[in-house]
Structures are given as structure tokens and as C-alpha cells.
Amino acid sequence: MRPILIGAEALEFHHITPGDTVRLAVLAGPEASPVTVVLEAWDPGGAQPPNTHPGAVETFVFLRGRGRAVCDGHEVAVAAGDTIVLPAGTVHHIHNEGEGRMYSLTLMCPDDGFADLVRRGPVAPVDDEDRAVLRALPA
């Protein structure tokens, strides 16, 4: 079986709903992996609405920026290099508190419909800063 390669040039971001301040790009979905992997990019001041995944654990590995995660009313500061695990069934959201964009690799296990939710959303812009995060180069 051949490996599946997704290069930075193929990056396709979506908003879950129009006007969102967080963009998501599915890097690996349930058709290829038991863990869905997503690149998330928060605009300065951006946040997701409070949300929950009843049957899935969501893990964020922060690549750039700083913010605040809220999970069932508990708040914690997050920054590049941090990893946070949000248990299944918790109500959570993450807010970008930095000057620039904040990025994470987000892992959803099991997928619980997440990749499909992202891909159904409106396409959002991608730029060189987004691609540089994946290439680990300065923007």
C-alpha cells in the first residue's frame, strides 16, 4: 500500500460557518487514518464558539502563538510548544490572545464526523504564512 502525502501547497482551509475567525484544513481524515489530523489557524482575537464532541477526544498541539483554552469552565493559558487534551463530552473553546495568528495541529479520535463538518464549510483563504507553519520556516 502506498503512503498518502499531503504537501503544504495542497493546503485547503475551511471555516465551519461563514464569518468564523478560525480556519481548519483536514490533513488526514477518517478515510485514511483512525485519527483525524487538522491544521487550525486562529486570527488575532479569534475563537471557536463553545463546542463539544460527545464521543471523541480532541488534542491540540500548538505550533505558534498564544491563547486561552476553556474546558468545562476551567481556563488554562496555551502557547507554542504546549499540548492540551480535551476529553470527550466536555464543552470547550480556545481563544487567540496573541498579536498574530495562532496555529495548532488538532487530532480528533475517533473522527466523530469532524472531518466532514470541516470540509462542508465554506473555503477560506490560504497564504504563505499558513504554509510556512507546516514547513517550520519563518513567515
VMD Tcl script that builds the backbone (N, CA, C; Angstrom):
set m [mol new atoms 417]
animate dup $m
set s [atomselect $m all]
$s set {name element resname resid chain x y z} {
  {N N MET 1 A 0.839 -1.176 0.000}
  {CA C MET 1 A 0.000 0.000 0.000}
  {C C MET 1 A 0.887 1.244 0.000}
  {N N ARG 2 A 0.505 2.239 -0.761}
  {CA C ARG 2 A 1.289 3.468 -0.887}
  {C C ARG 2 A 0.966 4.446 0.239}
  {N N PRO 3 A 1.957 5.228 0.656}
  {CA C PRO 3 A 1.678 6.274 1.646}
  {C C PRO 3 A 0.873 7.400 0.992}
  {N N ILE 4 A 0.194 8.157 1.813}
  {CA C ILE 4 A -0.564 9.312 1.350}
  {C C ILE 4 A 0.218 10.555 1.747}
  {N N LEU 5 A 0.571 11.373 0.762}
  {CA C LEU 5 A 1.358 12.578 1.004}
  {C C LEU 5 A 0.489 13.799 0.745}
  {N N ILE 6 A 0.439 14.699 1.713}
  {CA C ILE 6 A -0.272 15.961 1.565}
  {C C ILE 6 A 0.757 17.064 1.757}
  {N N GLY 7 A 1.131 17.732 0.672}
  {CA C GLY 7 A 2.121 18.803 0.743}
  {C C GLY 7 A 1.499 20.125 1.153}
  {N N ALA 8 A 2.331 21.053 1.589}
  {CA C ALA 8 A 1.859 22.369 2.032}
  {C C ALA 8 A 1.142 23.118 0.908}
  {N N GLU 9 A 1.524 22.870 -0.330}
  {CA C GLU 9 A 0.874 23.557 -1.455}
  {C C GLU 9 A -0.571 23.096 -1.635}
  {N N ALA 10 A -0.913 21.908 -1.149}
  {CA C ALA 10 A -2.271 21.373 -1.297}
  {C C ALA 10 A -3.201 21.805 -0.159}
  {N N LEU 11 A -2.698 22.602 0.761}
  {CA C LEU 11 A -3.461 23.029 1.925}
  {C C LEU 11 A -4.763 23.709 1.501}
  {N N GLU 12 A -5.886 23.264 2.082}
  {CA C GLU 12 A -7.182 23.883 1.805}
  {C C GLU 12 A -7.894 24.129 3.123}
  {N N PHE 13 A -8.022 25.403 3.468}
  {CA C PHE 13 A -8.699 25.781 4.699}
  {C C PHE 13 A -10.195 25.949 4.461}
  {N N HIS 14 A -10.954 25.712 5.535}
  {CA C HIS 14 A -12.391 25.964 5.549}
  {C C HIS 14 A -12.737 26.668 6.855}
  {N N HIS 15 A -13.826 27.418 6.820}
  {CA C HIS 15 A -14.491 27.873 8.037}
  {C C HIS 15 A -15.593 26.853 8.298}
  {N N ILE 16 A -15.942 26.621 9.530}
  {CA C ILE 16 A -17.076 25.738 9.796}
  {C C ILE 16 A -18.369 26.473 9.429}
  {N N THR 17 A -18.446 27.757 9.762}
  {CA C THR 17 A -19.574 28.580 9.335}
  {C C THR 17 A -19.023 29.907 8.799}
  {N N PRO 18 A -19.755 30.554 7.902}
  {CA C PRO 18 A -19.275 31.833 7.351}
  {C C PRO 18 A -19.009 32.844 8.459}
  {N N GLY 19 A -17.947 33.612 8.292}
  {CA C GLY 19 A -17.609 34.652 9.262}
  {C C GLY 19 A -16.804 34.175 10.444}
  {N N ASP 20 A -16.489 32.869 10.528}
  {CA C ASP 20 A -15.674 32.354 11.635}
  {C C ASP 20 A -14.294 33.008 11.640}
  {N N THR 21 A -13.671 33.038 12.806}
  {CA C THR 21 A -12.327 33.595 12.960}
  {C C THR 21 A -11.280 32.507 13.123}
  {N N VAL 22 A -11.690 31.256 12.870}
  {CA C VAL 22 A -10.785 30.104 12.908}
  {C C VAL 22 A -10.933 29.376 11.575}
  {N N ARG 23 A -9.778 29.055 10.949}
  {CA C ARG 23 A -9.780 28.284 9.704}
  {C C ARG 23 A -9.213 26.904 10.001}
  {N N LEU 24 A -9.743 25.876 9.326}
  {CA C LEU 24 A -9.323 24.500 9.557}
  {C C LEU 24 A -9.018 23.814 8.228}
  {N N ALA 25 A -7.932 23.041 8.189}
  {CA C ALA 25 A -7.556 22.269 7.000}
  {C C ALA 25 A -7.358 20.815 7.417}
  {N N VAL 26 A -8.145 19.914 6.848}
  {CA C VAL 26 A -8.007 18.489 7.162}
  {C C VAL 26 A -6.767 17.971 6.454}
  {N N LEU 27 A -5.799 17.481 7.234}
  {CA C LEU 27 A -4.578 16.896 6.673}
  {C C LEU 27 A -4.722 15.390 6.504}
  {N N ALA 28 A -5.439 14.754 7.406}
  {CA C ALA 28 A -5.724 13.317 7.317}
  {C C ALA 28 A -7.085 13.087 7.942}
  {N N GLY 29 A -7.939 12.419 7.194}
  {CA C GLY 29 A -9.286 12.176 7.687}
  {C C GLY 29 A -9.554 10.710 7.897}
  {N N PRO 30 A -10.776 10.387 8.261}
  {CA C PRO 30 A -11.113 9.010 8.644}
  {C C PRO 30 A -10.989 8.010 7.502}
  {N N GLU 31 A -10.979 8.491 6.269}
  {CA C GLU 31 A -10.816 7.570 5.144}
  {C C GLU 31 A -9.392 7.031 5.053}
  {N N ALA 32 A -8.437 7.673 5.748}
  {CA C ALA 32 A -7.037 7.258 5.660}
  {C C ALA 32 A -6.414 6.906 7.004}
  {N N SER 33 A -7.046 7.306 8.108}
  {CA C SER 33 A -6.408 7.168 9.417}
  {C C SER 33 A -7.478 7.065 10.502}
  {N N PRO 34 A -7.213 6.337 11.575}
  {CA C PRO 34 A -8.170 6.304 12.687}
  {C C PRO 34 A -8.200 7.621 13.468}
  {N N VAL 35 A -7.196 8.467 13.240}
  {CA C VAL 35 A -7.130 9.775 13.890}
  {C C VAL 35 A -7.233 10.841 12.805}
  {N N THR 36 A -8.178 11.766 12.943}
  {CA C THR 36 A -8.262 12.889 12.017}
  {C C THR 36 A -7.281 13.952 12.477}
  {N N VAL 37 A -6.478 14.467 11.532}
  {CA C VAL 37 A -5.468 15.484 11.824}
  {C C VAL 37 A -5.842 16.745 11.052}
  {N N VAL 38 A -5.900 17.864 11.775}
  {CA C VAL 38 A -6.329 19.136 11.199}
  {C C VAL 38 A -5.321 20.213 11.575}
  {N N LEU 39 A -5.005 21.106 10.628}
  {CA C LEU 39 A -4.255 22.322 10.938}
  {C C LEU 39 A -5.289 23.402 11.207}
  {N N GLU 40 A -5.216 24.029 12.387}
  {CA C GLU 40 A -6.134 25.114 12.714}
  {C C GLU 40 A -5.358 26.417 12.799}
  {N N ALA 41 A -5.981 27.495 12.301}
  {CA C ALA 41 A -5.383 28.832 12.339}
  {C C ALA 41 A -6.414 29.804 12.893}
  {N N TRP 42 A -6.086 30.428 14.024}
  {CA C TRP 42 A -6.945 31.433 14.645}
  {C C TRP 42 A -6.450 32.807 14.223}
  {N N ASP 43 A -7.347 33.667 13.773}
  {CA C ASP 43 A -6.997 35.058 13.521}
  {C C ASP 43 A -6.687 35.727 14.857}
  {N N PRO 44 A -5.963 36.861 14.852}
  {CA C PRO 44 A -5.775 37.591 16.104}
  {C C PRO 44 A -7.140 37.893 16.729}
  {N N GLY 45 A -7.303 37.554 17.996}
  {CA C GLY 45 A -8.576 37.736 18.687}
  {C C GLY 45 A -9.619 36.682 18.353}
  {N N GLY 46 A -9.286 35.733 17.487}
  {CA C GLY 46 A -10.231 34.716 17.031}
  {C C GLY 46 A -10.507 33.653 18.073}
  {N N ALA 47 A -11.668 33.019 17.942}
  {CA C ALA 47 A -12.064 31.936 18.848}
  {C C ALA 47 A -13.122 31.083 18.169}
  {N N GLN 48 A -13.195 29.805 18.581}
  {CA C GLN 48 A -14.334 28.987 18.171}
  {C C GLN 48 A -15.458 29.261 19.160}
  {N N PRO 49 A -16.691 28.989 18.745}
  {CA C PRO 49 A -17.763 29.025 19.746}
  {C C PRO 49 A -17.603 27.816 20.662}
  {N N PRO 50 A -18.157 27.862 21.875}
  {CA C PRO 50 A -18.125 26.669 22.712}
  {C C PRO 50 A -18.710 25.479 21.945}
  {N N ASN 51 A -18.026 24.340 22.022}
  {CA C ASN 51 A -18.451 23.155 21.278}
  {C C ASN 51 A -18.101 21.907 22.069}
  {N N THR 52 A -18.654 20.782 21.637}
  {CA C THR 52 A -18.402 19.516 22.317}
  {C C THR 52 A -18.380 18.390 21.297}
  {N N HIS 53 A -17.699 17.336 21.623}
  {CA C HIS 53 A -17.631 16.124 20.802}
  {C C HIS 53 A -17.947 14.957 21.735}
  {N N PRO 54 A -19.198 14.511 21.749}
  {CA C PRO 54 A -19.636 13.517 22.744}
  {C C PRO 54 A -18.835 12.222 22.758}
  {N N GLY 55 A -18.357 11.784 21.590}
  {CA C GLY 55 A -17.658 10.506 21.552}
  {C C GLY 55 A -16.213 10.594 21.140}
  {N N ALA 56 A -15.610 11.796 21.184}
  {CA C ALA 56 A -14.243 11.944 20.689}
  {C C ALA 56 A -13.393 12.793 21.621}
  {N N VAL 57 A -12.121 12.427 21.700}
  {CA C VAL 57 A -11.119 13.210 22.416}
  {C C VAL 57 A -10.459 14.135 21.399}
  {N N GLU 58 A -10.303 15.403 21.752}
  {CA C GLU 58 A -9.661 16.377 20.862}
  {C C GLU 58 A -8.364 16.838 21.514}
  {N N THR 59 A -7.276 16.708 20.763}
  {CA C THR 59 A -5.951 17.079 21.265}
  {C C THR 59 A -5.386 18.182 20.375}
  {N N PHE 60 A -4.897 19.250 20.988}
  {CA C PHE 60 A -4.299 20.373 20.273}
  {C C PHE 60 A -2.810 20.421 20.586}
  {N N VAL 61 A -1.983 20.470 19.549}
  {CA C VAL 61 A -0.538 20.668 19.679}
  {C C VAL 61 A -0.265 22.055 19.095}
  {N N PHE 62 A 0.052 23.016 19.946}
  {CA C PHE 62 A 0.205 24.397 19.497}
  {C C PHE 62 A 1.567 24.616 18.854}
  {N N LEU 63 A 1.532 25.172 17.655}
  {CA C LEU 63 A 2.741 25.382 16.853}
  {C C LEU 63 A 3.244 26.813 16.908}
  {N N ARG 64 A 2.310 27.752 17.032}
  {CA C ARG 64 A 2.676 29.171 17.018}
  {C C ARG 64 A 1.592 29.959 17.737}
  {N N GLY 65 A 2.006 31.009 18.443}
  {CA C GLY 65 A 1.056 31.912 19.088}
  {C C GLY 65 A 0.776 31.553 20.529}
  {N N ARG 66 A -0.199 32.269 21.094}
  {CA C ARG 66 A -0.606 32.030 22.478}
  {C C ARG 66 A -2.082 32.348 22.631}
  {N N GLY 67 A -2.709 31.651 23.576}
  {CA C GLY 67 A -4.126 31.866 23.774}
  {C C GLY 67 A -4.604 31.311 25.102}
  {N N ARG 68 A -5.906 31.103 25.176}
  {CA C ARG 68 A -6.531 30.586 26.385}
  {C C ARG 68 A -7.542 29.531 25.980}
  {N N ALA 69 A -7.444 28.371 26.629}
  {CA C ALA 69 A -8.390 27.281 26.405}
  {C C ALA 69 A -9.323 27.215 27.606}
  {N N VAL 70 A -10.606 26.998 27.320}
  {CA C VAL 70 A -11.621 26.839 28.359}
  {C C VAL 70 A -12.271 25.484 28.135}
  {N N CYS 71 A -12.301 24.656 29.174}
  {CA C CYS 71 A -12.869 23.310 29.094}
  {C C CYS 71 A -13.716 23.079 30.341}
  {N N ASP 72 A -15.027 22.963 30.156}
  {CA C ASP 72 A -15.958 22.789 31.274}
  {C C ASP 72 A -15.718 23.822 32.377}
  {N N GLY 73 A -15.472 25.072 31.950}
  {CA C GLY 73 A -15.301 26.170 32.897}
  {C C GLY 73 A -13.893 26.334 33.444}
  {N N HIS 74 A -12.995 25.395 33.173}
  {CA C HIS 74 A -11.606 25.504 33.616}
  {C C HIS 74 A -10.800 26.201 32.525}
  {N N GLU 75 A -10.043 27.247 32.902}
  {CA C GLU 75 A -9.251 28.004 31.936}
  {C C GLU 75 A -7.777 27.698 32.116}
  {N N VAL 76 A -7.062 27.638 30.972}
  {CA C VAL 76 A -5.624 27.425 31.008}
  {C C VAL 76 A -4.998 28.191 29.850}
  {N N ALA 77 A -3.849 28.833 30.126}
  {CA C ALA 77 A -3.101 29.516 29.078}
  {C C ALA 77 A -2.406 28.469 28.216}
  {N N VAL 78 A -2.367 28.701 26.903}
  {CA C VAL 78 A -1.684 27.804 25.977}
  {C C VAL 78 A -0.763 28.638 25.089}
  {N N ALA 79 A 0.326 28.010 24.640}
  {CA C ALA 79 A 1.287 28.706 23.773}
  {C C ALA 79 A 2.026 27.684 22.931}
  {N N ALA 80 A 2.747 28.187 21.943}
  {CA C ALA 80 A 3.538 27.323 21.075}
  {C C ALA 80 A 4.360 26.360 21.920}
  {N N GLY 81 A 4.319 25.082 21.565}
  {CA C GLY 81 A 5.023 24.042 22.305}
  {C C GLY 81 A 4.144 23.297 23.283}
  {N N ASP 82 A 2.977 23.844 23.596}
  {CA C ASP 82 A 2.051 23.183 24.527}
  {C C ASP 82 A 1.140 22.206 23.794}
  {N N THR 83 A 0.688 21.205 24.532}
  {CA C THR 83 A -0.323 20.263 24.063}
  {C C THR 83 A -1.427 20.224 25.111}
  {N N ILE 84 A -2.680 20.265 24.651}
  {CA C ILE 84 A -3.799 20.170 25.571}
  {C C ILE 84 A -4.738 19.085 25.065}
  {N N VAL 85 A -5.221 18.263 25.982}
  {CA C VAL 85 A -6.150 17.177 25.660}
  {C C VAL 85 A -7.500 17.530 26.264}
  {N N LEU 86 A -8.532 17.539 25.403}
  {CA C LEU 86 A -9.892 17.856 25.843}
  {C C LEU 86 A -10.717 16.570 25.790}
  {N N PRO 87 A -11.099 16.048 26.950}
  {CA C PRO 87 A -11.813 14.768 26.994}
  {C C PRO 87 A -13.148 14.804 26.251}
  {N N ALA 88 A -13.578 13.643 25.801}
  {CA C ALA 88 A -14.869 13.503 25.127}
  {C C ALA 88 A -15.977 14.039 26.025}
  {N N GLY 89 A -16.923 14.732 25.413}
  {CA C GLY 89 A -18.086 15.219 26.136}
  {C C GLY 89 A -17.911 16.542 26.848}
  {N N THR 90 A -16.696 17.091 26.880}
  {CA C THR 90 A -16.500 18.377 27.543}
  {C C THR 90 A -16.924 19.509 26.609}
  {N N VAL 91 A -17.383 20.602 27.193}
  {CA C VAL 91 A -17.697 21.818 26.433}
  {C C VAL 91 A -16.452 22.691 26.489}
  {N N HIS 92 A -15.951 23.074 25.308}
  {CA C HIS 92 A -14.674 23.765 25.260}
  {C C HIS 92 A -14.612 24.776 24.118}
  {N N HIS 93 A -13.650 25.679 24.233}
  {CA C HIS 93 A -13.295 26.595 23.153}
  {C C HIS 93 A -11.915 27.163 23.449}
  {N N ILE 94 A -11.285 27.680 22.393}
  {CA C ILE 94 A -9.937 28.243 22.511}
  {C C ILE 94 A -9.950 29.616 21.862}
  {N N HIS 95 A -9.327 30.575 22.531}
  {CA C HIS 95 A -9.292 31.966 22.085}
  {C C HIS 95 A -7.846 32.393 21.869}
  {N N ASN 96 A -7.561 33.021 20.735}
  {CA C ASN 96 A -6.225 33.556 20.439}
  {C C ASN 96 A -6.058 34.885 21.165}
  {N N GLU 97 A -5.081 34.956 22.053}
  {CA C GLU 97 A -4.814 36.177 22.800}
  {C C GLU 97 A -3.549 36.882 22.336}
  {N N GLY 98 A -2.895 36.367 21.285}
  {CA C GLY 98 A -1.648 36.956 20.811}
  {C C GLY 98 A -1.869 38.024 19.759}
  {N N GLU 99 A -0.771 38.643 19.356}
  {CA C GLU 99 A -0.806 39.707 18.351}
  {C C GLU 99 A -1.014 39.145 16.942}
  {N N GLY 100 A -0.445 37.983 16.666}
  {CA C GLY 100 A -0.548 37.378 15.341}
  {C C GLY 100 A -1.460 36.164 15.367}
  {N N ARG 101 A -1.387 35.415 14.286}
  {CA C ARG 101 A -2.181 34.188 14.217}
  {C C ARG 101 A -1.650 33.144 15.196}
  {N N MET 102 A -2.558 32.281 15.638}
  {CA C MET 102 A -2.191 31.131 16.460}
  {C C MET 102 A -2.507 29.887 15.636}
  {N N TYR 103 A -1.599 28.885 15.684}
  {CA C TYR 103 A -1.765 27.659 14.910}
  {C C TYR 103 A -1.645 26.436 15.815}
  {N N SER 104 A -2.406 25.398 15.460}
  {CA C SER 104 A -2.248 24.105 16.135}
  {C C SER 104 A -2.449 22.984 15.141}
  {N N LEU 105 A -1.840 21.853 15.448}
  {CA C LEU 105 A -2.244 20.593 14.850}
  {C C LEU 105 A -3.271 20.033 15.810}
  {N N THR 106 A -4.427 19.676 15.290}
  {CA C THR 106 A -5.519 19.178 16.116}
  {C C THR 106 A -5.799 17.746 15.721}
  {N N LEU 107 A -5.855 16.870 16.716}
  {CA C LEU 107 A -6.117 15.450 16.479}
  {C C LEU 107 A -7.452 15.087 17.109}
  {N N MET 108 A -8.324 14.488 16.310}
  {CA C MET 108 A -9.642 14.072 16.795}
  {C C MET 108 A -9.712 12.554 16.707}
  {N N CYS 109 A -10.002 11.912 17.844}
  {CA C CYS 109 A -10.045 10.449 17.856}
  {C C CYS 109 A -11.193 9.965 18.739}
  {N N PRO 110 A -12.145 9.221 18.195}
  {CA C PRO 110 A -12.310 8.968 16.768}
  {C C PRO 110 A -12.817 10.240 16.083}
  {N N ASP 111 A -12.928 10.197 14.767}
  {CA C ASP 111 A -13.288 11.373 13.978}
  {C C ASP 111 A -14.639 11.955 14.386}
  {N N ASP 112 A -15.625 11.133 14.651}
  {CA C ASP 112 A -16.939 11.581 15.140}
  {C C ASP 112 A -17.602 12.598 14.205}
  {N N GLY 113 A -17.312 12.496 12.877}
  {CA C GLY 113 A -17.902 13.397 11.895}
  {C C GLY 113 A -17.185 14.720 11.724}
  {N N PHE 114 A -16.039 14.894 12.391}
  {CA C PHE 114 A -15.337 16.173 12.395}
  {C C PHE 114 A -14.801 16.559 11.011}
  {N N ALA 115 A -14.125 15.638 10.324}
  {CA C ALA 115 A -13.560 15.957 9.007}
  {C C ALA 115 A -14.657 16.383 8.041}
  {N N ASP 116 A -15.776 15.699 8.070}
  {CA C ASP 116 A -16.884 16.043 7.188}
  {C C ASP 116 A -17.444 17.419 7.534}
  {N N LEU 117 A -17.570 17.730 8.822}
  {CA C LEU 117 A -18.037 19.037 9.256}
  {C C LEU 117 A -17.132 20.137 8.702}
  {N N VAL 118 A -15.818 19.936 8.814}
  {CA C VAL 118 A -14.862 20.929 8.321}
  {C C VAL 118 A -14.984 21.066 6.809}
  {N N ARG 119 A -14.958 19.969 6.105}
  {CA C ARG 119 A -14.961 20.007 4.631}
  {C C ARG 119 A -16.249 20.570 4.050}
  {N N ARG 120 A -17.357 20.483 4.778}
  {CA C ARG 120 A -18.635 21.053 4.308}
  {C C ARG 120 A -18.665 22.567 4.424}
  {N N GLY 121 A -17.787 23.136 5.242}
  {CA C GLY 121 A -17.791 24.572 5.462}
  {C C GLY 121 A -17.245 25.339 4.271}
  {N N PRO 122 A -17.499 26.649 4.232}
  {CA C PRO 122 A -17.005 27.463 3.124}
  {C C PRO 122 A -15.473 27.473 3.073}
  {N N VAL 123 A -14.938 27.452 1.857}
  {CA C VAL 123 A -13.487 27.506 1.664}
  {C C VAL 123 A -12.987 28.854 2.165}
  {N N ALA 124 A -11.837 28.833 2.841}
  {CA C ALA 124 A -11.231 30.038 3.407}
  {C C ALA 124 A -9.858 30.249 2.771}
  {N N PRO 125 A -9.347 31.467 2.802}
  {CA C PRO 125 A -8.059 31.740 2.152}
  {C C PRO 125 A -6.891 31.031 2.826}
  {N N VAL 126 A -5.866 30.765 2.019}
  {CA C VAL 126 A -4.596 30.179 2.467}
  {C C VAL 126 A -3.508 31.121 1.982}
  {N N ASP 127 A -2.494 31.381 2.815}
  {CA C ASP 127 A -1.390 32.233 2.367}
  {C C ASP 127 A -0.043 31.630 2.756}
  {N N ASP 128 A 1.017 32.355 2.448}
  {CA C ASP 128 A 2.371 31.850 2.692}
  {C C ASP 128 A 2.662 31.627 4.170}
  {N N GLU 129 A 2.069 32.445 5.048}
  {CA C GLU 129 A 2.269 32.243 6.485}
  {C C GLU 129 A 1.723 30.883 6.905}
  {N N ASP 130 A 0.546 30.523 6.393}
  {CA C ASP 130 A -0.054 29.224 6.709}
  {C C ASP 130 A 0.861 28.086 6.257}
  {N N ARG 131 A 1.359 28.172 5.037}
  {CA C ARG 131 A 2.228 27.113 4.503}
  {C C ARG 131 A 3.552 27.044 5.265}
  {N N ALA 132 A 4.070 28.198 5.682}
  {CA C ALA 132 A 5.328 28.245 6.413}
  {C C ALA 132 A 5.240 27.517 7.745}
  {N N VAL 133 A 4.079 27.544 8.389}
  {CA C VAL 133 A 3.905 26.838 9.657}
  {C C VAL 133 A 4.136 25.345 9.445}
  {N N LEU 134 A 3.590 24.804 8.357}
  {CA C LEU 134 A 3.793 23.384 8.069}
  {C C LEU 134 A 5.231 23.086 7.686}
  {N N ARG 135 A 5.874 24.038 7.069}
  {CA C ARG 135 A 7.272 23.820 6.645}
  {C C ARG 135 A 8.255 24.170 7.760}
  {N N ALA 136 A 7.762 24.676 8.870}
  {CA C ALA 136 A 8.588 25.087 10.019}
  {C C ALA 136 A 9.605 26.147 9.607}
  {N N LEU 137 A 9.205 27.050 8.724}
  {CA C LEU 137 A 10.038 28.168 8.291}
  {C C LEU 137 A 9.473 29.456 8.851}
  {N N PRO 138 A 10.306 30.457 9.054}
  {CA C PRO 138 A 9.765 31.742 9.482}
  {C C PRO 138 A 8.878 32.325 8.387}
  {N N ALA 139 A 7.796 32.948 8.784}
  {CA C ALA 139 A 6.865 33.547 7.800}
  {C C ALA 139 A 7.380 34.881 7.319}
}
mol reanalyze $m
mol bondsrecalc $m
mol representation Tube
mol addrep $m
